Amino acid sequence: MLTGKQRRHLRSLAHKVNPVTQIGKNGLSDNLFKTLDDALEAHELIKVSVLQNCLLDKDEITESLTNELEAERVQQIGNQIVLYRESSKEKQIELP
């Protein structure tokens, strides 16, 4: 669980990050989870964009992503979701 100070630090880092992938009308798939899992392992902090034509609710998507990927939700603003998970191989982000 992230503290407020850690979450604030990650939000400031995520400001410069471009979205890794977009979730559209196809919704959530095993291939998407695999892609995001690899991205979290490599970068620790990722941003996901939810397109307007997505049939799923953004809160449901966030809940599914955090549960399936064992990641922490840092921020969800509009169509952007920011996720964090510490890398098991090479830690890059030092949390306060």
N, C-alpha and C positions, 0 to 999 in steps of 0.2 A: 504494500500500500504506500502510495506516495504522499508525502506531506505537502502542505501548501507552498512552502518555500521551494521544494523540489519541482512541483508542478509549474510554478511560476518560472523557474529557470528553464525547464523544458519548453514551455510556451515561447520564451524568447528565442531559443535555438530553432524552434520549428517555424518561426516567421520566415526564415530564409530558405526553407526546404520546399522543393516542388513536389506535387503529388506523384506517388509511385505508380498508382493505377486509378482507373475510374470504374465505378460500379454502375451499370446501366440496366436495361430491361431484362437482361439474363440473370440478374441478381447474384447471389452467392453460389459459388461452385467449388469443387475440390481443387481445381486448377488455380482458382483465385486464392484460396487459402494457402496453397503450396507457394505461390509467388510471393504473397505477403509474409509468409514464414521465413523464406529465404531473405527477403528485404530487411526484415527485423533483425535477423542474425547478422547481416552485413552492416547495417546502418544504426541499429538500435532505436532510432526515432524516424518514423515515417508519417507521411500525410496521404490520406485517401480521399478522393473526390467522388461524391455521389451525384450522378446525373439526374436531370429533371424527369427523364422517362423511366426511372427506376420505380418498380411497383411496390417495393418494400418500404416500410417506415424507417427513417434514419435512425431512430432510437433502437429499433429491432436490429438493424445492421450493426450498429455500434456494440450492442450486447452480444451478438453472435461472434463478431470479430474478437472481442476481448476474451470471451470464453474459449473459443476454438484455438486462438493463437497464444493464450495464456499471457496476454499483454495488458498493460494499464492504459486506460483512456486518459489522455492528457487534456484534450480539448475537443469540443464539437461546436463549431460555429457555422451556421448556414449549411452548406453542402460539403464542408471540409471536416474530416475526422483525423485527429492526431493521436497516434499510438506509440507507446514506448515499451520496450522489453530489453532487459540487460542481456548482452551477448554472452553466450556460454564459452566462446572461444577467445574473443579479443574485445575487451571492454574499451570503448572509445569515449564515452561520456561520463564525466565525474559529477556526481550529484552532490549538492551542498548538504 
